[in-house]
Amino acid sequence: MSTVHRSFIREILKAAVDPGVISFAGGLPNPRFFPVREIQEAAKKVLTEHGASALQYATTEGFLPLREKIAERYAARGTRVRPEDVLVLNGSQQGLDLVAKVLVDPGDRVLVERPSYLAALQCFGLFEPRFVSLALDRCGVCVRELGEALREPAQGGAAPKLFYAIPNFQNPSGISYSRARRQETARLIAGSSTVLLEDDPYGEIRFLGEDLPAIRTFLAEEGRADQAVLLGTFSKIVSPGVRLGWVVAAPPVMEKLVIAKQAADLQSSELTQRVLHRFLCDHDVNAHINNIREAYRRQRDLMVGAVKSLFPPEVKCTEPEGGMFLWVTLPKGMSALAFFEKALEQKVTFVPGAAFFAPGGAGDDRDNSLRLNFSNCDEAMIEEGMRRLARVYAAM
């Protein structure tokens, strides 16, 4: 525990309680799109028609009709998943914990992108791995670095246990893997004994470009779907408050994941699973997601435009095709942490980039980069918040 630190974002969110603070820090969906009335109706139906069973203990694997719905949604996006390959979780964050419990021993190598999702780094850190950070470019992970890392070291050393990747609108960078990069990543993983842990919380929030299959799909074409573990969540397309996600895994790994979940919490809430299933059955969820996509695209365009118009050319940002985040790079030698401290004085927050780098994972832009969230604020707040940041930048 002494090696694992508090989440920088969770601490920043405490400051954002002040109504005068404009927060670009957390990875929060926009609450305007939470289906409050629809969930209320679904809960009433479930309690009226199946109240006793909904309030009882149930199976660890999860409510089967909900797992069938998850498999159907994967099929619509070109990825074949069986309901029995799905384990329902208390948010996909639990999946990170369970996979690490099952696969990672102290000293094992875990490959992560550079930068990477900070809550995953925090989770994996509890199991005392050796992190190996791999560079990202605009098309995905650097395959040269991935190939080198996957080679088993000399003198009987072991291959990496995991490669943790976020191929769609990566958190924090916003970049997405191209089709070619997904195929090459699958080819390299298939030639190793390393497990791919593919985290996809944002995949359905694409508002530009072409929908691409999961890397797991290309691993299946190589005959190695058993090397892929896939995480998903309802937090971004329904509500984070329901705390329901899932993990997809082949039977040998799934068996151990179920045991780990039984030891952790027995099961996810049966009531919540049934309510969510009823919501999915009774409403046009794709139309609901399209509304989210349209709003997030407008918000992304506004924030990208503000970076280009309010800051000098040496300040760069990614232009994601979906998801919730921009990655901003400041000029060399400028401290994002100092920028953050000055910005907080002007009541606007973001996350300095250093929080997203694994221990020992120094990168060229570790200290002069930052993550901005565009999903949680409305257009007026984005405009005002970006003006405040521009004023702070000019003063520095």
TILOVO-249936 format. One record per residue: x, y, z of N, C-alpha, C, O in turn. Coordinates in steps of 0.02 Angstrom, whole numbers, plus 50000, padded with zeros to 5 digits. Example, Ala and Ser with C-alpha at 12.3 -4.5 7.8 and 13.67 -1.06 7.14 Angstrom:
REM residues 2
506604971650390506154977550390506604983550390507124983450423 506424988850354506844994750357506455000250394506705005750402 
***
This chain:
REM residues 396
500414993950000500005000050000500435006350000500225011549975 501035005850029501465011850033501705014149965501945019749959 501655009849915501895011749848501335014549804501465016849748 500705014349827500135016449787499865023049815499755023649875 499765027849771499565034549793498825035849780498505032249742 498565040949812497875043049801497795045149728498265047449695 497175044349703497025046549635497025054149632496655057549668 497445056849587497475064149578496785066849559496585072149584 496425063249516495775065749493495265065849549494885070649556 495255060549591494765060449645494885066249693494415068949722 495515068049703495675073649747495455080249715495185084649749 495565080949649495365087049615494605087949617494355093549625 494235082449612493515082849612493245085749677492705088749678 493625084949731493405088049794493415095649789492965099049815 493915098349754493955105549743493395108049698493155113749705 493175103649652492675105649603491975106049632491505108049598 491895104249697491245104949730491045112349732490445113949732 491535116749735491405123949735491035125649670491295124349616 490425128449674490035129849613490355134849567490175135249508 490845138649591491185143349548491745140349507492015143649463 491925133949522492475130649487492215127449423491715123749425 492535128649367492395125149305492895119449300493505120549297 492645113249300493095107449302493125103949234492625101549208 493725103749207493885099649149494285093549171494625090349131 494245091849237494695086849266494415079849262494745075349236 493815078749288493555071949293493325069149227493185072849180 493285062549223493015059249163492275058149170492035052449167 491905063549181491185062949196490765063749133490885068349094 490275059349123489785060449070489355066549086489345068949143 489015069049035488585074849045487925072549076487565068549046 487745075049136487135072749169486495074549133485965071949149 486535079049083485935080649045485645074449011485045074248995 486065069448999485845063648961485705057549005485585052048979 485715058349070485525052749113484775051449106484375056049113 484585045249090483875043649077483485042649143483265037149158 483395048049179483105047549246482395044749243482225040049279 481975047649200481275045349197481235038149174480845034249200 481635036349124481615029649096481845024349148481555018949153 482365026049186482605021449238482075020849293481985015449321 481745026349309481215026149359480655021349336480405017349376 480455021949272479935017549246480155010249247479765005849265 480795008949228481045002149226481064999249297480894993349306 481265003249346481295000849415480594998949440480504993949474 480115003149423479425001749444479174995149415478864991149449 479314994049350479094987849318479424981749350479094976849365 480084982249361480444976549390480174974949459480064969049475 480074979949501479844978649569479124976349570478934972449614 478724978649522478024976449518477964969249494477584965249521 478354967549443478284961049411478744955649439478574949749439 479344957649464479834952649486480164954849551480764953649561 479784958149595480084961249654480474956449698481034958049717 480184950749714480514946149761481174943549733481684943449768 481174941349669481794938649640482304944149629482904942849634 482084950149613482544955749602482904957749667483454960449665 482584956349724482864958349788483244952649823483454953349880 483314947049789483634941049817484364940649794484564943949746 484754936449828485414934549802485324931049735484794928249720 485854931349693485814928149627486514925749607486974925749649 486594923749545487224920749523487784925949518487654931849506 488384923649527488974927949522489044930649451489224936449441 488914926449401489034928349331488614934149308488814938049265 488014934849338487584940449320486934938149289486864932349270 486464942749284485794941549257485864939549183486084943549142 485664933349167485784930749099485484935049044485834936248994 484864937349050484604941648995485014948048984485064950448928 485314950649037485744956549028486384954548991486624958248948 486664948849008487274946448974487114945048900487544946048857 486514942748886486314941748816486274948348779486464948848720 486024953448812485994960148781486694962748766486814965648713 487154961748812487844963948801488144960348740488474963448699 488024953848735488274950048678487964952448612488304952848561 487324954148614486984956848554487304963348531487394964448471 487464967648578487754974148561488454973248532488644977048487 488824968548557489474967048527489394964648455489754966748410 488904960148444488804957348377488644962948328488864962748271 488254967848349488074973448305488684977548285488674981048234 489214977148324489834980848310490374976448281490954978548274 490204970148263490674965848228491114961548272491614958748248 490954960848336491354956748381490914951148409490394952548439 491114944948398490714939248420490874937648493491444936148511 490354938048534490414936548605489814932348625489244933848607 489934927048663489384922948689489174925448758489604927948795 488544924748776488334926948843488744923748899488874926948950 488944917448889489334914048941490044916648947490404914948993 490254920748899490914923948902490904930448942491424933648950 490314932448967490214938948999490114938049074489704933949096 490484941849113490394942249186490214949449203490584954049187 489634950449236489414957149254489794959549316489894955749364 489994965849314490424968649366490114974849397489644977749370 490384976949455490214983349484490654988749452491124991249483 490494990449390490904995049351491504991449322491744986649352 491744993649264492304990249233492944991049273493414987249264 492964996049319493554996549363493654990149402494224988149415 493104986849422493174980449457493514975349413493874970949437 493394975749347493724971149301494474971749303494834966749300 494734977849307495454978849313495724975249375496234971949373 495354976049430495564972949493495554965349488496024961949509 495014962549461494954955249458495474952249410495764947049426 495574955349353496074952749306496764952949337497154948249329 496924958349371497584958749404497654953449458498174950349465 497114952349497497134947149548497274940249518497644936249546 496964938949462497014932349431497694931349396497964925749397 497964936549365498534935549320499194938449344499724936049323 499194943449388499814947049402500084945249471499744945849522 500714943049471501094941749533501614947249542501814950449493 501844948349603502374953249613502974952049567503224946349561 503204957349535503784956849491503614955349419504054955949376 502994953349404502804952149334502824958649295502694963949322 502994958049231502974963949188502274965149163501934960449140 502044971349167501404973449140501534979149091501824984249110 501334978249028501424983248976500844988048977500264986048980 500984994548975500464999648973500665004848921501245005748904 500155008348896500275013848850500575019748888500505020348949 500915024048851501215030048880500965036248843501195037648788 500485039948875500205039448942499655034148945499455031348894 499405032749007498895027649016498385030049068498485035149101 497845026249075497295027849121497555027349193497795022149214 497515032849230497855032949295497535028249346497885025749389 496875027049342496555022449390496755015249377496745011149422 496935013649314497205006949300497905006249329498065001049358 498315011449322498985011249351498935010549427499325006849457 498465014049457498365013549529498145006449549498395003749598 497685003649510497434996849524497994991649518498104987649563 498344991749461498874986849449499434987549501499744982549521 499554993749523500084994949571500014991049635500514989549668 499404989349655499284985449715499594978549711499724975349762 499704976049649499954969249640500704969149625500984963949608 501034974949632501754975649630502074972949565502554969049568 501814975049507502134972949445502724977449429502864982249464 503084975749376503574980249345503244983049282503124979349234 503104989449282502784992549225503294993649169503864995649181 503064992349108503444994049048502994998449006502464996248984 503195004648994502785009548959502965009648885503555009848867 502455009648843502545009548770502275016048740501725018248758 502645019048696502455025348666501835024648622501705019348594 501455030048618500885030548573501035035548518501395040548529 500775034248458500755039448406500025040348385499585037548418 499895044048332499205045548315498815039448291498205039748285 499155033848277498815027748253498775022348307498475017048294 499065023548366499035018448418499715017148449500165021348445 499785011348480500405009548513500965008748462500855006648405 501575010448483502165009448440502295001948435502504998848484 502194999048376502254991748370502974989448377503104983748397 503454993748361504144991748370504284990748445504594985748464 504054995448486504154994748559503754988848586503994985248630 503144987848561502744982248584503084975648567503124971148609 503334975048505503664968848485504274967448527504394961748547 504664972548541505264971648583505074969548654505394965148683 504544972548681504334971048750504044963948756504104960848808 503744961448702503424954848704503934949248699503774943548717 504534950648674505034945348670505244943348740505384947648782 505274936848752505464934448818506204936148829506624934948786 506374938848887507064940548901507494934248907507244928748918 508144935248900508604929648903508634926848974508364929749021 508974921248981509104917949045508454915749080508394916249141 507984913449040507384910349069506884915149097506424913049132 506954921649083506464926449107505784925349075505734922349022 505264927849108504584926849084504354932549039504584938149045 503904930848993503584935948951503134940348994502944938349049 502954946348971502484950549008501824946849019501594943148976 501524947949077500884944749091500314948149053499884944849025 500324954849051499774958649022500034964248977500564967048988 499634965648926499684972148891499014975548899498514973148872 499004981148936498384984848948498334990348897498774994648892 497784990248857497704995048802496994997748802496514994448822 496935004048779496285007348770496255009548697496435015248682 496025005348650496095006848579495615012248553495755015248501 495065013448587494575018348563494585024648606494405024448665 494815030248576494785036848609495125036448678494825037848730 495745034448675496125032648734496095037948789496115043948776 496045035648850496085039848909496795039448936496995034248961 497185044948931496965051948926497045055248858496805060848848 497365051948809497595055648749497045057048698497105061748659 496505052948699495985053748649496125050348583495695050248539 496735047448574496895044348509496555037448503496385034348553 496475035148441496185028548427496665024548383497005027348340 496675018048394497085013648352496765013148283496155012348276 497175013648231496935012448163496805005048154497005000848195 496465003348099496334996248084497004992448076497084986948103 497474995348040498114992048029498474991048095498794985748105 498444995948140498794995348204498464990048248498814986548285 497804989448244497464984148281497674977348256497804972748295 497704976548190497904970148161498614968348181498754962648198 499074973248178499764971848196499834970448270500244966148290 499454973948311499464972548383499224965348397499534961848437 498694963348363498434956448371498954951348349499044946248381 499294952748293499794948048268500364947148318500594941548330 500584952648347501134952248395500914948648459501294944548486 500314950248484500064946848544499994939348531500174935248573 499734937548472499624930448455500284926548453500284920548464 500824929948439501474926548438501814926348506502404924648510 501464928148558501744928248625501294924448673500784921648652 501474924448737501044921448788500714926848831500414925348883 500764933148810500484938748847499734939448835499494938248780 499374941348886498644942448881498524949848865498814954248897 498094951048817497874957848801497274959548844496764956148841 497324964848884496764967448922496534973748887496834979048892 495984973048850495734978348805495154981948840494614979148848 495274988048859494774992048896494414996548846494725000348809 493744996048845493364999748794492765003348825492195001648809 492885008248869492315011748898491985016748852491415018848864 492345018848799492105024448757491915022348686491705026648647 491975015948670491915013748600491265015748566491265016948506 490715016148603490075017848572489975025348566489465027648539 490445029248592490375036548587490825039148531491225043748541 490755036348472491115038648413490675043548376490105042048359 490945049548362490555054448325490895056548260490625060648223 491475053748245491815054848182492155048348161492335044248203 492235047448095492635041848071492265035248070491655034948079 492645029948059492375023248048492405019048111492915018848145 491855015648128491855010848183492335005148166492315002548110 492755003248213493254998048202493144992348251492944993548308 493284986148230493194980448276493694980848334494214984148330 493524977348387493984976548443494594972748420494564968748373 495164973948453495764970048438495624962648450495914958348416 495194961048497495004954148511494754950648447494874944748438 494404954348404494144951448342494724949048298494684943648269 495254953048293495824951048252496224945448286496514941248251 496234945248352496544939548387496154933148373496444927748366 495484933648370495074927848355495234925248285495244919148274 495354929748237495544927748170496214924048169496334919848126 496634925648218497284922148225497194915648265497684912048276 496574914148286496454908248327496664909048399496774904048434 496724915348423496984916448490496514920948531496754925148569 495864920048523495394924048562495484922848637495284927048678 495774917048655495884915448726496394920048758496444920348819 496774923848717497274928448744496994935448754497354940048774 496354936348742496044942948747495544943148805495134938748812 495594948248845495104949848896494844956848880495244961548870 494184957648877493874963848854493444966748909493034963148939 493524973148923493134976648973492644981548941492814984848892 492034981948969491544986748946491144989449004491194986949060 490744994648991490374997849045489745001249018489715003248960 489255001949062488655005949048488735013149073488275017249065 489295014649105489375021149136489335026949087489065032249104 489595026049027489635031548980489015032148935488875037448909 488645026548926488065026748882487405026648919486885027948889 487415025148984486795025549025486925030149084486675035749086 487305027649133487445031749192487995028449233487985022349243 488485032349258488985029349302488705027349369488995023149403 488145030349389487855028849454487575021749460487505019249515 487425018449403487185011549408487745006749425487615001149447 488375008949415488965004949431488934997949402489024993049438 488794997449338488784990949305489244991049244489174995249200 489704986449243490134985249185490164977749174489764973949202 490654975649134490724968449121491424966949096491794971349075 491594960549101492214958049073492044952149028491624947949045 492374951748970492304946248923492964942348923493494945248914 492924935748933493524931748936493374924548915492804922348919 493894921048891493824913948873493734909748936493924911848991 493454903648929493284899648988493824898649040493684899349099 494454897049022494954895949075495064902149119495134901549180 495094908049088495174914149127494524915949162494534918149220 493954915049128493314916749158493194912849222492934915549271 493384906549223493294902449283493634905649343493354905849397 494244908149333494614911249388494334918149405494334920049464 494104921749354493804928349368493174927649411493054931649456 492774922449397492164921249437492344919849509492024922349555 492864915749519493084914149587493314920549623493154921649681 493694924649587493944930949617493374935549635493394938849687 492854935849592492284940149608491884937349666491644941149709 491804930749670491464927849727491804929749792491474931249842 492474929549791492844931249851492794938749868492834940649926 492694942849816492684950149826492004952649850491954956349899 491454950549815490804953449831490214948849815489644951049817 490344942649800489824937649784489484938849717489464934349675 489224944849706488854946349644488754953849639488814957549689 488594956149579488364963049570487614963349584487274958249580 487354969249599486664970049620486174967049569486154969149511 485784962249591485274959249548484744964249529484504964349473 484544968349577484034973449564484274978249509483904979549462 484884980749516485134985549467485194982349398485024985449348 485424976049395485484972649331484804971849297484744972849237 484304970049336483634969049306483344975749283483014976049231 483444980949322483194987549302483534989749238483204992249192 484184988849233484534990849173484324986749113484244989449058 484214980349124483974976049069483294978449044483174978748984 482854980149090482184982549070482244989049032481894990148982 482684993449054482804999749018483034998248947482785001448900 483494993648937483754992048871483214989048826483204990148766 482754985248856482224982048817481684987048796481404986448742 481534991848839480954996148828481115002548789480655005948767 481755004148779481925010548749482425009748692482795004848689 482425014648648482885014648592483555017448616483685023448615 483985012848639484615014848668485075017948616485455022448632 485035015648554485465018448502485295025848489485735029948478 484645027448491484445034548484484715038648542484935044248533 484675035848601484945039148661485695040448653485935045848668 486065035348629486795036148619486935041248565487415045048570 486535041448512486635046348459486575053448486486935057948464 486105054548533486045061248563486675063148601486905068848598 486965058248637487585059448672488145061148623488515065848633 488185057148570488715058348519488675065348490489185068848484 488075067348472487995073948440488205079548488488545084348467 488015078948551488195084148599488945084248611489255089548614 489245078348619489965078048633490375080448574490905083348583 490115079348514490485081948457490495089548458491005092648445 489925092548473489895099948476490375102448530490735107448521 490375099048588490795101248643491535100248626491955104448643 491695094648594492385093548573492615098848523493155101648530 492185100248473492355105248422492485112048455492945115648435 492075113748504492155120148538492815120548576493155125548574 492985115048610493605115148649494225115048604494705118748617 494215110948551494775110848504494845117748472495405120348465 494285120748452494305127448423494595132648470494955137148449 494435131948535494685136648584495445135948592495795140948599 495695129748591496425128848596496765132248536497275135548545 496475131448477496785134248417496735141848414497185145248389 496185144648439496075151848432496335155948491496525161748482 496335153048551496515156848611497245155948633497505159948672 497565150748607498255149248627498715149948567498485149448510 499355151248579499825151648523499945144848490499775139748519 500235144848430500315138448392500725133248428500645127248414 501165135248473501585130248506501205126048557501465121048583 500585127848573500145123748615499745119148568499355121548527 499845112648575499535107748530499015103648568499055102848629 498515101048530498045096448561497845091048511497875092048451 497645085248538497375079948496496665081948474496355086148505 496425078748421495755080048396495385073348391495325070648336 495145070648447494855063948449494225063248407493845068048398 494115057248383493515055648344492945053248388492415051448362 493035053348453492515051148499492775051748570493305054648582 492395048848616492615048848685492475055348721491985058748709 492935057148768492795062448815493385067148829493325071748870 493975065948797494575069448819494985072348762495005069648707 495325077948777495865080648736496515080148775496515080448837 497065079248739497735079248769498085085348742498175086148681 498295089748787498605096048768499335095848787499525093848842 499755098048740500475098348752500705105548752500595109248703 501015107648806501275114348814501995114648786502285109448772 502265120648778502965121148754503445117648801503325117248861 503995115248774504515112048815504745116748870504825122748860 504825113948929505065117848985504515121149026504655123849080 503895121049001503345123949039503025118549081502855113149056 502925119849145502665114849191501905114749191501585119849205 501625108949175500895108349178500645108649250500085111049262 501045106449298500845106749367500805114049391500345115949427 501305118149371501275125249388500675128649354500355132949384 500535126649292499955129249256499315127349293498865131449300 499275121149317498695118849355498595123049418498035125049434 499135124349455499075128049517498835135149505498425137749543 499085138349452498855145049434498125144949410497735149449425 497955139749372497265139149347496765138249404496215140949402 496965134349454496515133149510496355139749547495805140649573 496835144249548496715150849578496175154649540495815158749568 496115153149475495605156349433494975151949427494545153149385 494945146849469494355142449475494215138649410493645138449386 494735135649383494655130949327495165125449338495745126849355 494965119149327495405113449341495475108849281495045108649237 496025105249280496155099949232496625094949267496755095749327 496865089949232497325085149262498015085849228498065084749168 498525087549265499205087649237499405080749211499225075649240 499775080649156499915074449122500325069449161500265063449149 500745071649208501185067049244500795061649280501055056149292 500155063049298499755058049334499615051849291499435046649318 499705052349226499525046849181500125042649158500075038649112 500695043649190501295039949172501455034849227501445036449286 501605028749206501775023449254502435025049288502845028749260 502555022349347503205023249380503765021149333503755015549306 504245025449324504795023849279504625024949206505045023749163 504015027249192503805028149123503865035149098503395038049071 504455037949106504565044849085504465045449010504665041048971 504155050948990504045052248919504245059348903504345063448948 504295060848839504515067548819504055072948846504285078448860 503405071448852502925076648871502625075448940502085078048954 502965071648981502685070049047502525076349088501995076749119 502965081149088502895086949132502555092949099502365097649134 502485092849033502195098648999501565096748960501415099748908 501195091848986500565089748954500005089749005500125089849065 499395089548980498815089449024498205086548988498185086448926 497725084249027497115081448999496525086049014496445088449070 496125087348962495505091248969494915086748953494915083148903 494405087048995493775083548983493275088348952493145093748979 492975086348895492485090748862491775088348870491315091748848 491665082448900490985079548901490545082448955489935082848946 490835084549011490425086049070490155093149072489655094449105 490485097749035490285104849037489865106648976489975104048922 489395111148986489015113548929489435118648890489985120448910 489165120948833489555125148788489775131648822490345133848813 489335134748860489505141148892490075140248943490515144448948 490055134648980490585133349029491255131948994491775133949018 491225128348938491845127048901492145133548877492745134648884 491735137948849491995144348824492315148448881492865151048873 491975148948937492235152848993492855149549022493355152949037 492835142949031493405139449060494025139949016494575140849042 493945139448950494515140048905494785147148904495385148148897 494345152148910494585159148915495005160048978495525163348977 494785157249034495175157649096495855154449087496365157249107 495875148449057496515145049047496975149149002497575149549014 496685152148951497095156248905497395162248941497975164048929 497015165248986497275170949024497845168749071498345172249077 497755163049102498285160449146498905158849105499465160549126 498815155749048499385154049005499755160448984500375160748987 499395165448964499705171748942500095174948999500635177648988 499815174649060500165177549117500795173749134501285176749156 500805167249123501395163249137501925164249084502465161249088 
***
